[in-house]
Amino acid sequence: MHSKVHASRIEACIEVWSSILKENLKTRESIRKRLKETYARNSIEPFRGRSRINLFDKELITLYLVGKYGLGLDESEIPLKAFKKEIKLEKVVEDIVNGASAKDSLKKHFNKINENIIFRVLRLVLTKILLGWEEEDLLVKIFKSFEKDFPKYEKNFKSFVRFYVALRIAEKIVKKEIRNRLEKEALKHSLCLKFGMPKNAPSDDFIRDLAINVFNGEEHEVNSVLAFPESENIELKV
């Protein structure tokens, strides 16, 4: 079950799906445009880190997942050409879960391997976790499979972990599951350890940005949990 923190996002996606089905929207461009318009009208930001490149194309992952898992739409109701990429991303995840290597699965479904596809796969699993349709252990498994097969993207993998940790902490602050600085630091440390990157924690400023702008948290409530000002920060030393 998804959290109230995500209710407005899911409701916006349901509205877009209503348009897709009623107006028979079939192209990726038209669906992406409708998603962007709907988010803007409801003051919703896509799931994001610091980068804003191709945000609404990436956010089609959220729309796809809400359609498939939230509304229970089947293949006859989902515009398969428009969501061809997202369907393939899911197949890559399924292959890796069933023992295939990340490299082989990407070649099988995309006929090519690049940084964009790798991080779209990770984003799909991340989004399923945020919306309550997947467990965090799957993301760790998929992440480590990519990390093993593609060491040249080490810097990008570190950025992804910072993004994921910041997103999860921001979400839990807004959900009031993290109530103070010590709990925030403890979760930050444990999540980084899960990914084997204990010294790769995101900054409090990054967490604050996501909590306020992506999850619509109240600024004063977010600041009461985060170290603010910086000189008062409590950090667990590794």
N, C-alpha and C positions, 0 to 999 in steps of 0.2 A: 504494500500500500504506500502510495506516495505521500509526502509530507505537505502540510499547509504552506510551507515555504515555497513549494513548487506549484501551488494551485493555480496562480494567475498564468503561469507559463503553459501549463497543461490545458487550461481553459482556452487560451489563445490558439493552441495547436488544434484543439477540437473544433474551434470556429473555422480554422483554415481547412480542416478536413471536410467540414460541412460544405464549404465553398467548392472544394475539389469535386465532391460527389454530386452536388446540385448543378454546378456549372460545367461539369465534365472537363476540368482542367487536366491536361495531360503532359504538358511540357515542363521540364525542370525549371526553365526560366520563369514561366508564368506562376508556378507554385512558389518559387523562391521570392518573387516580387510580392505575392499575396502574404507570405509569411512576414516579410519585412514591414509591410504596411500594417499588418495586424499587431505586430510587436510595438511599432511606433505609436499606434493609437492607444495601446494599453501600457505604455512606458515600461516595456520589458527589454532587457538587454540579453543577447545570446549568451550562453555559457562561453566564457572567454578568459584568456590570461592577459598578458600585456599586449599581444599582437591583435590587430583588428583586421587582418587581411582575410578576405573571403569569408567573413564571419557568417553571413546568412547561408552560404553554400554549406558550410560546416554544420550550421544549425538545422539543416534539413535532416540530419541524423536524429535530432530530438523529435521532429515532426514525424518521421518514419516510425520511430519507436512508440510514440503515443498512438499512432494509427494501429500498429500491429499488436502491441501489448496492452494499451489502454482501452482502445475501442474494439479490439479483437477482429480487425478487418482481415479478410483473407486475400489471396492473390487476385481474385476476380475484382476486388474493390480497390486495390492499390495500383496506381499507374506504374506498371513495371519498368517502362523505359525511363520515366522520370527518376525513379528510385533504384535504378540498376546498380549504381555504385554502392548504396547502403546494403542492398541484398548481397552483393559480393563481399562486402566487409564482414557481414555476419557469417558467411560461408568460410571465410578465412579463420574466424574465431572458432567455429565448429571443428575445422580441420585440426587446428593446434590442440584443442581439447582432446581430440581423438588420437593424438600422438604424432601428427605430421609436423615437420619443421616449418618455422615461419617463412623461410625462404622458398621452400617448395610450394607452400600454399599460396603465397603471393603470386608466384609465377603461374600457377595453375589457373587462378581466377582473374588475374589482371594482365597476364602476359608481359609484365614489366615490374620492376621494383624501383620505387623512389621514396624519398622522405615523406612526401605528402600522403601517400597511401598508407605507409606505416603508422603515421600519427592519426590518420582518420580511423584506423582500426582501434587504436588505443582510445580515441575520443568516443567511439561507439560504446565500448565497454564501460568507460567512465560514466557516460550519460545513463546507461542502464542502471548503474550503481546508484547514482544520485536520485533517480526516479523510483528506486525501490524494486527493480526487476532483476537485479543480479547482486551477487556477493563480491566483496572486495578481493577475496582470494583469487578470483578469476583474472582480475586486472593484473595482479602480481605475476600470475602464471604467464599470461600473454606478454607482459612487459619483459620478463626474463627471457622468454623465447626470442623476442626481437633483439634484446640486448646481446644475447649469445651469437645470433646470426649476423648482426650488423654493428660490429664494434666501431665502425667509422662514424657512427652517429652518437657517440658517447656524450658529446656536449649537448646535443638535442634531447637525449634521454634524461640528462640531469635537469634540463629546463622543464621537461614534462613532469618529472617528479615534484619539482617546486610548485608547478601549476596545480597538480592534483592535490598535494598536501594543503596548499593555500585554499583551494576550493572547498575541500572537506572541512577544514577548520572554520572557514567563513560560514559555511552552511550550518555547522553545529552551533556557532555563536548565535546566529539569527534564530535558530530553533531553541535556543536557551539550554542546550545540552552541555555547553561549555560556559561556566559561570564566572571564572576568574583566570588570572594570568597563569597560575601554576597548572591548572587543568589544560590550558592552551599549550603550554610548553611540553607537558607530558604527552599529549596527543601528537604534537609536531614531531617529537623525538621518536615515538613508537611507529608512526607512519613512515618516517625516513628509514628506520631500521628494517621495516617490512620490505622495502625496495633495495636494501643493501647499500643505502647512501646516507649514513648517519650524520654527515656534515653538509648536507645539501638542503637545509631548511629554507623555506621562503621567508622574506622579511615581513615584519608586522605591517608595513605600509601596503604591501601587496595583498595581504589578508584583509586589511581594512577596506581597500578599494573593492574587492570582490564582495565582501559582506554588505557594503553599502550600495554598490551600483549593480551587482548581479542578483543579489538576494534581497535587495530593498530593506536592509536592516536600518534601524534608527542609529544615527551617528553617535549619539551620546551613550547608547547602550553598547555599541561595538567598542568604543573607546574605553569603556569601563572594564572591559575584559582584556583588551590588548594593552601592551606596554605603551603608555602615552603620558608624559613625554618619554623619549627613547632612554633617557638616563635612568628611568625607574624600571627598566626591563628586568624581568626575572628569567634567567636562562638556565636550563639543565646543561651542565658541562659533561661532554662525552670524554 
